[in-house]
Amino acid sequence: MRRLWSTRTDTVRLFDDAVLRAPVRDVTDFGASLRALIDRLLRVQRRERAVGVAATQIGESWNVFVLNGAELRRGGKQEVYVNPRILREEGQDTDEEGCLSFPGLFIPVVRPQRVEIEALDADGRRFTREGAGLRARAFSHETDHLLGRLIVDRVDPELRESVLARMRALRRKQV
């Protein structure tokens, strides 16, 4: 069984860590500190084989997330989203969803079918992207992290309590 915590650097923060609920700060300096954060996010993403990772998941309260483009489409590259903002959402889709902050858990989560997002790249250039399916789900999921929302916030109260009870029990067993 995979441990729920680690002594490695850039440990993924778990469901009950306050940093996951804290407000993030917009990035205003596009220098070395941002590049270092992006490198850390990409390293964690590769290590965990994740579709995406938000800065809050490694304990940083900055408005940044990365996506693994290869997971989203064949031949895709790593994608960086700084100060992202969802411009438009369309439709609804329910699918099983996981989250690094809830290791080993997959639950049905309702997300938009299509999402248009605006962000800045690592150099501060503005861009927009549209996504459907998994890409729309990833945009919504990672943006939620930056707004202090978790996957359990998008499910009914009964499932939410069940999930949190399971996660707390796993945490107690491993301490």
C-alpha contacts under 8 A as a table, 3 or more apart, distances in Angstrom:
res1	aa1	res2	aa2	distance
3	R	6	S	7.02
3	R	174	Q	7.34
4	L	14	L	7.58
4	L	103	P	6.97
4	L	171	R	6.95
4	L	174	Q	7.48
5	W	11	T	6.96
5	W	12	V	7.57
5	W	14	L	7.97
6	S	11	T	5.97
7	T	11	T	7.16
8	R	11	T	5.97
10	D	40	R	7.11
10	D	44	V	6.90
10	D	58	I	5.43
10	D	59	G	7.90
11	T	58	I	5.99
12	V	44	V	7.98
12	V	57	Q	5.39
12	V	58	I	5.06
12	V	59	G	7.77
12	V	100	L	6.83
12	V	101	S	6.48
13	R	17	D	6.14
13	R	19	V	7.91
13	R	20	L	7.47
13	R	56	T	7.79
13	R	57	Q	5.10
13	R	58	I	5.77
13	R	59	G	6.55
13	R	101	S	5.83
14	L	17	D	5.64
14	L	57	Q	7.68
14	L	100	L	7.60
14	L	101	S	4.24
14	L	102	F	6.31
15	F	20	L	7.33
15	F	101	S	5.18
15	F	102	F	5.91
15	F	150	L	7.85
16	D	20	L	7.79
17	D	20	L	5.91
17	D	21	R	7.76
18	A	21	R	5.42
18	A	22	A	6.43
19	V	22	A	5.04
19	V	56	T	6.20
19	V	57	Q	7.83
19	V	59	G	5.99
19	V	60	E	7.63
19	V	61	S	7.18
20	L	56	T	5.58
20	L	57	Q	6.53
20	L	59	G	7.68
20	L	145	H	6.75
20	L	148	G	5.62
20	L	149	R	7.58
20	L	150	L	7.89
21	R	145	H	7.93
21	R	147	L	7.55
21	R	148	G	3.99
21	R	149	R	6.59
22	A	61	S	7.21
22	A	147	L	7.92
22	A	148	G	5.79
23	P	61	S	6.85
23	P	146	L	7.18
23	P	147	L	6.35
23	P	148	G	6.29
24	V	56	T	7.79
24	V	61	S	4.48
24	V	62	W	4.96
24	V	63	N	5.48
24	V	146	L	6.15
24	V	147	L	7.19
25	R	61	S	6.15
25	R	62	W	4.93
25	R	63	N	5.70
26	D	62	W	6.13
26	D	63	N	5.12
26	D	82	V	7.95
26	D	83	N	5.62
27	V	30	F	7.28
27	V	34	L	7.91
27	V	62	W	6.52
27	V	63	N	6.35
27	V	64	V	7.88
27	V	82	V	6.95
27	V	83	N	6.45
29	D	33	S	7.88
29	D	34	L	7.14
30	F	33	S	7.57
30	F	34	L	5.77
30	F	35	R	7.56
30	F	122	A	6.58
30	F	123	D	6.00
30	F	124	G	6.36
31	G	34	L	5.70
31	G	35	R	6.48
32	A	35	R	5.03
32	A	36	A	6.06
33	S	36	A	5.11
33	S	37	L	6.28
34	L	37	L	5.07
34	L	38	I	6.17
34	L	122	A	7.44
35	R	38	I	5.06
35	R	39	D	6.13
35	R	122	A	7.10
36	A	39	D	5.07
36	A	40	R	6.25
37	L	40	R	5.06
37	L	41	L	6.20
37	L	55	A	7.75
38	I	41	L	5.04
38	I	42	L	6.14
38	I	66	V	7.55
38	I	80	V	7.51
39	D	42	L	5.17
39	D	43	R	6.07
40	R	43	R	5.05
40	R	44	V	6.22
41	L	44	V	5.21
41	L	45	Q	6.06
41	L	53	V	6.33
41	L	54	A	7.35
41	L	55	A	6.84
41	L	58	I	7.71
41	L	65	F	7.52
41	L	66	V	6.72
42	L	45	Q	4.89
42	L	46	R	6.15
42	L	53	V	7.90
42	L	66	V	6.85
42	L	78	Q	7.81
43	R	46	R	5.26
43	R	47	R	6.09
44	V	47	R	4.98
44	V	48	E	5.95
44	V	53	V	7.61
45	Q	48	E	5.32
45	Q	49	R	5.64
45	Q	50	A	5.03
45	Q	51	V	7.23
45	Q	52	G	6.48
45	Q	53	V	6.12
45	Q	68	N	7.50
46	R	49	R	4.93
46	R	50	A	6.72
47	R	50	A	7.93
48	E	100	L	7.97
50	A	53	V	7.00
50	A	68	N	7.21
50	A	100	L	7.65
51	V	67	L	5.70
51	V	68	N	5.15
51	V	69	G	7.84
51	V	71	E	5.95
51	V	72	L	7.56
51	V	138	A	7.31
52	G	65	F	7.07
52	G	66	V	5.48
52	G	67	L	4.26
52	G	68	N	6.04
52	G	138	A	6.84
52	G	142	E	6.85
53	V	57	Q	6.71
53	V	65	F	5.65
53	V	66	V	5.56
53	V	67	L	6.78
53	V	142	E	6.83
54	A	57	Q	5.49
54	A	58	I	7.51
54	A	64	V	6.09
54	A	65	F	4.13
54	A	66	V	6.52
54	A	142	E	5.81
54	A	143	T	7.95
54	A	145	H	6.41
54	A	146	L	6.83
55	A	58	I	5.63
55	A	59	G	6.62
55	A	60	E	5.08
55	A	61	S	6.40
55	A	62	W	5.99
55	A	63	N	6.96
55	A	64	V	5.62
55	A	65	F	5.87
55	A	146	L	7.64
56	T	59	G	4.85
56	T	60	E	4.80
56	T	61	S	5.34
56	T	62	W	7.04
56	T	145	H	6.84
56	T	146	L	6.70
57	Q	60	E	7.25
57	Q	100	L	7.98
57	Q	101	S	6.97
57	Q	145	H	7.77
62	W	146	L	7.85
63	N	82	V	6.03
63	N	83	N	4.98
63	N	84	P	7.13
63	N	146	L	6.04
64	V	80	V	7.46
64	V	81	Y	5.66
64	V	82	V	4.54
64	V	83	N	6.01
64	V	84	P	7.24
64	V	146	L	7.54
65	F	80	V	6.17
65	F	81	Y	5.37
65	F	82	V	6.74
65	F	142	E	6.52
65	F	143	T	7.86
66	V	78	Q	7.08
66	V	79	E	5.47
66	V	80	V	4.57
66	V	81	Y	6.04
67	L	78	Q	5.93
67	L	79	E	5.02
67	L	80	V	6.59
67	L	138	A	7.67
68	N	71	E	5.54
68	N	72	L	6.85
68	N	76	G	7.48
68	N	77	K	6.59
68	N	78	Q	4.81
68	N	79	E	6.31
69	G	72	L	5.00
69	G	73	R	6.12
69	G	74	R	7.89
69	G	75	G	7.49
69	G	76	G	4.13
69	G	77	K	4.62
69	G	78	Q	5.11
69	G	79	E	6.22
70	A	73	R	5.33
70	A	74	R	5.52
70	A	75	G	5.56
70	A	76	G	4.22
70	A	77	K	5.91
70	A	78	Q	7.33
71	E	74	R	7.31
71	E	76	G	7.46
72	L	76	G	6.97
72	L	134	L	6.67
72	L	135	R	6.15
73	R	76	G	5.46
80	V	121	D	5.98
80	V	122	A	6.72
81	Y	84	P	5.81
81	Y	119	A	5.51
81	Y	120	L	5.97
81	Y	121	D	5.85
81	Y	122	A	7.70
82	V	119	A	5.52
82	V	120	L	4.85
82	V	121	D	5.90
82	V	122	A	6.90
82	V	124	G	7.89
83	N	119	A	5.54
83	N	120	L	6.29
84	P	117	I	6.68
84	P	118	E	5.59
84	P	119	A	4.17
84	P	120	L	7.00
84	P	143	T	7.11
85	R	117	I	5.66
85	R	118	E	5.28
85	R	119	A	6.30
85	R	143	T	7.54
86	I	89	E	7.52
86	I	115	V	7.07
86	I	116	E	5.99
86	I	117	I	4.36
86	I	118	E	6.28
86	I	140	S	7.95
86	I	143	T	7.80
87	L	115	V	7.59
87	L	116	E	5.46
87	L	117	I	5.38
87	L	118	E	6.63
88	R	115	V	5.69
88	R	116	E	5.08
88	R	117	I	7.16
89	E	112	P	5.85
89	E	113	Q	7.50
89	E	114	R	5.68
89	E	115	V	4.59
89	E	116	E	6.55
90	E	112	P	5.68
90	E	113	Q	5.90
90	E	114	R	5.07
90	E	115	V	6.54
91	G	112	P	5.30
91	G	113	Q	5.03
91	G	114	R	6.65
92	Q	110	V	6.50
92	Q	111	R	5.63
92	Q	112	P	4.40
92	Q	113	Q	5.09
93	D	110	V	5.53
93	D	111	R	5.41
93	D	112	P	5.88
93	D	113	Q	5.44
94	T	108	P	6.10
94	T	109	V	5.40
94	T	110	V	4.30
94	T	111	R	6.31
95	D	107	I	7.81
95	D	108	P	5.07
95	D	109	V	5.70
95	D	110	V	6.77
96	E	106	F	5.70
96	E	107	I	5.00
96	E	108	P	4.26
96	E	109	V	6.22
97	E	106	F	5.07
97	E	107	I	5.43
97	E	108	P	6.07
97	E	109	V	6.21
98	G	102	F	7.12
98	G	103	P	7.68
98	G	104	G	7.43
98	G	105	L	5.72
98	G	106	F	4.51
98	G	107	I	6.73
99	C	102	F	5.26
99	C	103	P	6.54
99	C	105	L	7.24
99	C	106	F	7.68
99	C	151	I	7.51
100	L	103	P	5.28
102	F	105	L	5.72
102	F	167	M	7.30
108	P	155	V	7.68
109	V	151	I	7.03
109	V	154	R	6.24
109	V	155	V	6.26
110	V	154	R	6.76
110	V	155	V	7.61
111	R	136	A	7.92
111	R	137	R	6.05
111	R	140	S	7.02
112	P	115	V	6.64
112	P	136	A	6.71
112	P	137	R	6.89
112	P	140	S	7.59
113	Q	132	A	5.59
113	Q	133	G	5.71
113	Q	136	A	6.25
113	Q	137	R	7.41
114	R	130	E	7.21
114	R	131	G	5.60
114	R	132	A	4.38
114	R	133	G	6.82
114	R	136	A	5.33
115	V	130	E	5.66
115	V	131	G	5.35
115	V	132	A	6.52
115	V	136	A	5.05
115	V	139	F	7.15
115	V	140	S	7.55
116	E	128	T	6.96
116	E	129	R	5.70
116	E	130	E	4.30
116	E	131	G	6.43
116	E	136	A	7.94
117	I	128	T	5.50
117	I	129	R	5.42
117	I	130	E	6.37
117	I	139	F	7.41
118	E	126	R	7.18
118	E	127	F	5.78
118	E	128	T	4.29
118	E	129	R	6.59
119	A	126	R	5.70
119	A	127	F	5.66
119	A	128	T	6.37
120	L	123	D	7.50
120	L	124	G	5.09
120	L	125	R	5.10
120	L	126	R	4.33
120	L	127	F	6.05
121	D	124	G	5.24
121	D	125	R	5.37
121	D	126	R	6.55
121	D	127	F	7.41
122	A	125	R	7.50
130	E	136	A	7.56
131	G	134	L	7.82
131	G	135	R	4.98
131	G	136	A	4.63
131	G	139	F	7.80
132	A	135	R	5.55
132	A	136	A	4.67
132	A	137	R	7.60
133	G	136	A	5.36
133	G	137	R	6.25
134	L	137	R	4.92
134	L	138	A	6.04
135	R	138	A	5.01
135	R	139	F	6.17
136	A	139	F	5.12
136	A	140	S	6.19
137	R	140	S	5.17
137	R	141	H	5.94
138	A	141	H	5.01
138	A	142	E	5.98
139	F	142	E	5.56
139	F	143	T	5.99
140	S	143	T	5.23
140	S	144	D	6.00
141	H	144	D	5.14
141	H	145	H	6.58
141	H	150	L	7.94
141	H	151	I	7.53
142	E	145	H	5.11
142	E	146	L	6.65
143	T	146	L	5.14
143	T	147	L	6.42
144	D	147	L	5.01
144	D	148	G	6.29
144	D	149	R	4.89
144	D	150	L	6.56
145	H	148	G	5.14
145	H	149	R	5.28
145	H	150	L	6.17
146	L	149	R	7.42
149	R	153	D	6.27
150	L	153	D	5.43
150	L	154	R	7.44
151	I	154	R	5.51
151	I	155	V	7.24
152	V	155	V	5.51
152	V	159	L	7.88
152	V	160	R	5.22
152	V	163	V	7.56
153	D	160	R	7.28
155	V	159	L	6.43
155	V	160	R	6.14
156	D	159	L	5.59
156	D	160	R	6.18
157	P	160	R	4.93
157	P	161	E	6.17
158	E	161	E	5.35
158	E	162	S	6.28
159	L	162	S	5.00
159	L	163	V	6.05
160	R	163	V	5.22
160	R	164	L	6.18
161	E	164	L	5.16
161	E	165	A	6.02
162	S	165	A	5.19
162	S	166	R	6.26
163	V	166	R	5.15
163	V	167	M	6.20
164	L	167	M	5.07
164	L	168	R	6.08
165	A	168	R	5.17
165	A	169	A	6.14
166	R	169	A	5.12
166	R	170	L	6.23
167	M	170	L	5.13
167	M	171	R	6.15
168	R	171	R	4.99
168	R	172	R	6.22
169	A	172	R	5.15
169	A	173	K	6.32
170	L	173	K	5.18
170	L	174	Q	6.42
171	R	174	Q	5.35
171	R	175	V	6.36
172	R	175	V	5.41
